[in-house]
Amino acid sequence: MPGLAGRIGSLLLGRRLANREQAQRRIGAFEGLPAMGLDGLGSSAYGPEAALTVLIPLGAGSLAWIGWVMTPIVLLLLILFVSYWQTLRAYPNNGGAYIVSKENLGTNLSLLAAASLMVDYVLNVAVGISAGVGALVSALPTLHPHIRPLCLGILALITVVNLRGTLDAGRLFALPTYLFVGSFALVLATGLFEAVSSGGHPRAIVAPPKLTGASEAVSVWLLLRAFAAGCTAMTGVEAVSNGMTAFREPRLTHGRRTLSAIVVILGMLLAGIAYLASCYEIGAMDQTKAGYRSVLSQLASAVVGDGALYFVAIGSLLCVLTLSANTSFVDFPRLCRMVAADGFLPASFAIAGRRLVYSAGILYLACVSGVLLFVFGGITDALIPLFAVGAFLTFTLSQAGMVVHWRRSREPGRRSHLGINAIGTFTTGAALAVIVIAKFKEGAWITVIVIPVVVAVLKVIHGYYEGLASRMRMTAPLQLEDTREPVVLVVVESWSRLTVKALTMALSLSSEVIAVHLAQLAGPDQDEHRQGLEAKWRDFVEAPARAAGLRAPRLRVLPASYRAIHQPILRLVRELEEAGHGRRIAVLIPELVKLRWYQHLLHLDRGRKLRKELLRAGDPRLMVVDVPWMKDQESRT
Amino acid sequence: MPGLAGRIGSLLLGRRLANREQAQRRIGAFEGLPAMGLDGLGSSAYGPEAALTVLIPLGAGSLAWIGWVMTPIVLLLLILFVSYWQTLRAYPNNGGAYIVSKENLGTNLSLLAAASLMVDYVLNVAVGISAGVGALVSALPTLHPHIRPLCLGILALITVVNLRGTLDAGRLFALPTYLFVGSFALVLATGLFEAVSSGGHPRAIVAPPKLTGASEAVSVWLLLRAFAAGCTAMTGVEAVSNGMTAFREPRLTHGRRTLSAIVVILGMLLAGIAYLASCYEIGAMDQTKAGYRSVLSQLASAVVGDGALYFVAIGSLLCVLTLSANTSFVDFPRLCRMVAADGFLPASFAIAGRRLVYSAGILYLACVSGVLLFVFGGITDALIPLFAVGAFLTFTLSQAGMVVHWRRSREPGRRSHLGINAIGTFTTGAALAVIVIAKFKEGAWITVIVIPVVVAVLKVIHGYYEGLASRMRMTAPLQLEDTREPVVLVVVESWSRLTVKALTMALSLSSEVIAVHLAQLAGPDQDEHRQGLEAKWRDFVEAPARAAGLRAPRLRVLPASYRAIHQPILRLVRELEEAGHGRRIAVLIPELVKLRWYQHLLHLDRGRKLRKELLRAGDPRLMVVDVPWMKDQESRT
């Protein structure tokens, strides 16, 4: 009989799944793109925009340089693609940076990779949702007072959907994803056709604002900063490698298909946007000024005007941005599961939940990013500079790990593989250096502090588990010398069915039973049961035991001076241990089973408190026996 | 080693007291007046004021009639005094209306008395604190925005002081109480001297505002309403009778002294205020108009001017008003204790807490009145009409009970006693009728609904306990036929010291032990321990058992399809019960003892969940054994 909470749980989260149902819960590439790809696809919106924003001081001159910035980014993307393509085959069971580093670079660097990924995934949720809501609010200004509830509501939606499972998330978010891909494909194709057919100078249907003259000369530093800013477009490429266990068999095929889909779509979007921006003479606008429009919005209306296609494209882009947090919800719990299985995170992160996803990781991610969204009021611009550092640190570690992997490998063709990953290591490492230097003052320094702190926490947790394991380790066989039956203490309040049941249970455990009654337990004035109990003991316990020739359970009355049961009981336990030469002692607690909430108000729950205190006392010879008694089932036994 | 919470508790509440310390925690009349008398003394401020407010339409004519209203009130007070004087002797252990009614009028009327008192005590806290804070705020208008936090802060203070004990409350609140009594004695004595020496027409130092002409003719109805309003001055007279157990021996002496102090001071205040108001021509002012001053404030400044004595008198009056809630905190828990001891309230109300007061009652009172204060924003004027109904219902029931008591009594002088209580019954009953009729529309109807609802709740609770007791009742002796040892199931995760300890404990309870390992407990992909465990079982358990000629504990691996332990275990329990012809079964749970908060984050606490589910399953042959294992103490045993 499920309670109200249980019924709401079933409604929200679906029924509890059995282990054997796992195969049917895995996803293919169709669900993989919405589940894991939204972070990557959403990046197409802010990568080029961020690069163009850095180039604003060049005015109209920025258009001449955007190609120089975006081309290396797209090339880097291709290098990452080929590298991860290889990684997926080498590590088909979650080949993420953590595993690759652990196998090839050692524990410390693997923890660095794990910490970077964790920080990145948390930031991705907060930044993704607030960016999406920010875009939504700038489109519908009436929603402006509700930014925080909107952010938290979307977070709750994504959390619940992912608690239902990755399959459900993939299916639910498929519609906006494919709408986004389709509509932008149409916009870019139209734009390219116009550009080519007009010889590179198409006429804008809605003209973007005229770009001004340059206020600054071009410099290598400016281009490097633009490159660093544009690199945010690449976060999300590692998603597939961290979430491989979500795919059904043949896993490698589905994973590679999803990776290809993400990279191909992202690459075409980036290249297309960069090319069309320069053709249509679209630059970034100052976000802090009124009338701001994003690059993609300008581009879409320049190419197709302000018609239905524009609204579909921008609307689905909004959804993709808002839901880009989903990538974190797919990968973060799987990453945490691996880290927890190695003992660096609490064990609960390694437990498959009701719907066979790692619910603890999902809930933790939701809580931390929820706190960030709440504290920052849903406006997380300050967090954006922190963002790319973790991703590129992960890329570099993952690529470097693969280099080591190929060096150790005996596979044919390992040299060309090694070459590709070496290029990947070098380029992502260089990009990381540029990003850290370019964004250091804006906030990258925070990441540089936070990631080592996370690593330290992971190591402390591991130290605890290691210490515990070394103390629990047992290499000797079972000792069978002392199997004497224990002395059983039965806590007795009054003469009742509960007491009789407990005594019967006690006598089945040992022939030496002592009943303990606590006097003045409710206060100095209260001692009602004692007299009656002592009389009944003679008639109802001692007499039949004598008749049956058994040792009768004794009754001992102990004063509860401080109105707590555990103190006198523990004193008696120590006394018996001394007298009994190390015999074990079992304290038996008769307990009324409470099935309804109001019973907890009407009963004192002394049993729970007693059990807790007895267990905490840490006596190595003590055990606690709970004897349940249920009102409705046993009144006639 | 007390935790942080424990240390804060000690600091706030003082150390835990032993039962034997109770005698030293009892109070005398010196602490009794501040502890129980503030409700009564504070009444002097609003009783005459309320009566004069009803008389406002008479203008200056009200002065001629105030004597006709206040004289019966003071007479009624004297009747109540004599009645309670007798009651205290007849019922020296909490002779409150509940006990008197229970002994003489039956259960239903005693519950009516209890419910009236409870409602009244809750209202007294809310109304007392908000009236005090209201007066404070009208004296210091800068505090106006903070009414709600002020109210809740004072409530918290009174709660904590009373959780420390009635003795502490009596001592802490003695200073403002005796300051109030002393300063108003001085004011009234000065006023009387001036009035007598001037032949009834003293000259006011600060003249009160001139009273206007009558806007309405005097009527019996108006005078009855004024009488009903003035009767609020009498709430608090029953306090001593409900709190008798707080006094030290000789209890009757201390109780009677406290009662006398309260009634004599209150009577003189009422009489003095009524007489001086008419001499100095002081009427009530409209509270809703600017420049409002209370009757006592006008009186004090008329008699002694706006000097130091004025400020001491009004300041201490403010304290007395604000702290008048303390009476409820002394009596409500003691009343609830008696009602709970009879099974009409949850058992926790009958338990003496850390400081030998009934903490559950104190906390419950604080919560309910805190909610009232919070909901009403600290302005509880709307609750005042509800107030006197409960008090006069209690008076009437208590007096009627005493009449029955004396009729049954064989004591000498019982006739005169009966006569006094009969007059008390009649007068308080008549006053109750007047109050209900006069205040019905203003809110007394709410009390008329709430009190029966409370009575119903008390009866439902009693029904639950009665039903439980009848099912637990046992009149037969202990049966000793079936003392077969149980089958013991040991939940085993891996081969560790914890497992070894649990197996050893299990073997001391029974020779038939089955170890149960749950496969795929963490999820479909996880089954690490199984292989190693099966191998170790052969070497470490079965081999030594065979060598010692014992029956070896078997190892059974059960699939945990839904990742919960209790389902497969319960299935096994049922299977064994069927096979074992009703043998008892003990499930043994090895448990790591968690002493630090962070351990709860790092461990799964599966044991607790398993225990809960097994107990809830309600199998009459099942018991649950907890075997604690403590990291630091047993690693080398």
Contacts between the chains, C-beta under 8 A, distances in Angstrom:
chain1	res1	chain2	res2	distance
A	16	B	562	5.6
A	18	B	561	4.5
A	18	B	562	5.8
A	19	B	520	4.9
A	19	B	523	6.9
A	19	B	524	4.0
A	19	B	559	7.5
A	19	B	560	7.6
A	19	B	561	5.3
A	19	B	562	7.6
A	19	B	563	7.0
A	20	B	524	7.3
A	20	B	561	6.7
A	22	B	524	4.3
A	22	B	525	7.9
A	245	B	525	7.7
A	341	B	526	7.9
A	346	B	601	5.6
A	346	B	602	4.9
A	346	B	603	7.8
A	347	B	602	7.0
A	347	B	603	6.7
A	347	B	604	5.5
A	348	B	604	5.8
A	350	B	522	5.8
A	350	B	523	7.9
A	350	B	526	7.4
A	351	B	522	4.9
A	351	B	523	6.6
A	351	B	563	7.1
A	351	B	604	7.0
A	352	B	522	6.4
A	352	B	523	2.9
A	352	B	524	6.8
A	352	B	525	7.9
A	352	B	526	7.8
A	352	B	563	6.2
A	353	B	563	7.9
A	356	B	523	6.7
A	356	B	524	6.9
A	461	B	602	6.9
A	464	B	602	6.2
A	465	B	602	7.4
A	467	B	631	7.9
A	468	B	592	7.8
A	468	B	631	6.0
A	471	B	497	7.2
A	471	B	631	5.5
A	471	B	632	7.9
A	471	B	635	3.8
A	472	B	496	4.2
A	472	B	497	5.0
A	472	B	498	5.8
A	472	B	631	8.0
A	472	B	635	7.7
A	473	B	496	6.8
A	473	B	497	7.3
A	474	B	495	5.9
A	474	B	496	5.2
A	474	B	497	4.8
A	474	B	499	7.2
A	474	B	500	5.4
A	476	B	500	7.9
A	476	B	540	7.5
A	477	B	539	6.7
A	477	B	540	3.9
A	477	B	541	7.1
A	477	B	543	6.9
A	477	B	544	4.8
A	478	B	500	6.0
A	478	B	503	5.9
A	478	B	504	7.2
A	478	B	540	5.8
A	478	B	541	5.2
A	478	B	544	5.6
A	478	B	545	7.4
A	479	B	500	7.8
A	479	B	504	6.9
A	479	B	544	7.9
A	480	B	507	7.1
A	480	B	544	6.0
A	480	B	545	6.5
A	480	B	548	4.8
A	480	B	550	6.0
A	482	B	504	7.5
A	482	B	508	7.5
A	483	B	504	7.6
A	483	B	507	4.7
A	483	B	508	5.2
A	483	B	550	8.0
A	484	B	508	6.2
A	485	B	508	5.8
A	485	B	509	7.1
A	486	B	508	5.6
A	486	B	509	7.1
A	495	B	474	5.9
A	496	B	472	4.1
A	496	B	473	6.8
A	496	B	474	5.3
A	497	B	471	7.3
A	497	B	472	5.0
A	497	B	473	7.4
A	497	B	474	4.8
A	498	B	472	5.8
A	499	B	474	7.2
A	500	B	474	5.4
A	500	B	476	7.9
A	500	B	478	6.0
A	500	B	479	7.7
A	501	B	620	7.8
A	503	B	478	5.8
A	504	B	478	7.2
A	504	B	479	6.8
A	504	B	482	7.6
A	504	B	483	7.7
A	505	B	584	6.7
A	505	B	623	5.5
A	507	B	480	7.0
A	507	B	483	4.7
A	508	B	482	7.5
A	508	B	483	5.2
A	508	B	484	6.2
A	508	B	485	5.8
A	508	B	486	5.6
A	508	B	584	5.5
A	509	B	485	7.1
A	509	B	486	7.1
A	509	B	509	5.3
A	509	B	510	7.7
A	509	B	586	7.5
A	510	B	509	7.7
A	520	B	19	4.9
A	522	B	350	5.8
A	522	B	351	4.9
A	522	B	352	6.4
A	523	B	19	6.9
A	523	B	350	7.9
A	523	B	351	6.6
A	523	B	352	2.9
A	523	B	356	6.7
A	524	B	19	4.0
A	524	B	20	7.3
A	524	B	22	4.3
A	524	B	352	6.8
A	524	B	356	6.9
A	525	B	22	7.9
A	525	B	245	7.6
A	525	B	352	7.9
A	526	B	341	7.9
A	526	B	350	7.4
A	526	B	352	7.8
A	539	B	477	6.7
A	540	B	476	7.5
A	540	B	477	3.9
A	540	B	478	5.8
A	541	B	477	7.1
A	541	B	478	5.2
A	543	B	477	6.9
A	544	B	477	4.9
A	544	B	478	5.7
A	544	B	479	7.8
A	544	B	480	6.0
A	545	B	478	7.4
A	545	B	480	6.5
A	548	B	480	4.8
A	550	B	480	6.0
A	550	B	483	8.0
A	559	B	19	7.4
A	560	B	19	7.6
A	561	B	18	4.5
A	561	B	19	5.3
A	561	B	20	6.7
A	562	B	16	5.6
A	562	B	17	8.0
A	562	B	18	5.8
A	562	B	19	7.6
A	563	B	19	7.0
A	563	B	351	7.0
A	563	B	352	6.1
A	563	B	353	7.9
A	584	B	505	6.7
A	584	B	508	5.5
A	586	B	509	7.5
A	586	B	625	7.3
A	588	B	623	8.0
A	591	B	615	6.8
A	592	B	468	7.9
A	593	B	615	5.5
A	593	B	616	6.1
A	593	B	618	6.1
A	595	B	616	6.6
A	601	B	346	5.6
A	602	B	346	4.9
A	602	B	347	7.0
A	602	B	461	6.9
A	602	B	464	6.2
A	602	B	465	7.4
A	603	B	346	7.9
A	603	B	347	6.7
A	604	B	347	5.5
A	604	B	348	5.8
A	604	B	351	7.0
A	611	B	626	6.6
A	614	B	628	7.8
A	615	B	591	6.8
A	615	B	593	5.4
A	615	B	626	6.2
A	615	B	628	4.2
A	616	B	593	6.1
A	616	B	595	6.6
A	616	B	628	8.0
A	618	B	593	6.0
A	618	B	628	6.8
A	618	B	630	4.2
A	618	B	633	5.3
A	619	B	628	8.0
A	620	B	501	7.8
A	620	B	630	7.5
A	620	B	633	6.4
A	620	B	634	5.2
A	620	B	637	5.9
A	622	B	628	7.0
A	623	B	505	5.5
A	623	B	588	8.0
A	623	B	625	5.6
A	623	B	626	6.4
A	623	B	627	5.0
A	623	B	628	7.5
A	624	B	625	7.1
A	624	B	626	4.4
A	624	B	628	7.5
A	625	B	586	7.3
A	625	B	623	5.6
A	625	B	624	7.2
A	625	B	625	5.0
A	625	B	626	7.7
A	626	B	611	6.6
A	626	B	615	6.2
A	626	B	623	6.4
A	626	B	624	4.4
A	626	B	625	7.7
A	626	B	626	7.2
A	627	B	623	5.0
A	628	B	614	7.8
A	628	B	615	4.3
A	628	B	616	8.0
A	628	B	618	6.8
A	628	B	619	8.0
A	628	B	622	7.0
A	628	B	623	7.5
A	628	B	624	7.5
A	630	B	618	4.2
A	630	B	620	7.6
A	631	B	467	8.0
A	631	B	468	6.1
A	631	B	471	5.5
A	631	B	472	8.0
A	632	B	471	7.9
A	633	B	618	5.3
A	633	B	620	6.4
A	634	B	620	5.2
A	635	B	471	3.8
A	635	B	472	7.6
A	637	B	620	5.8
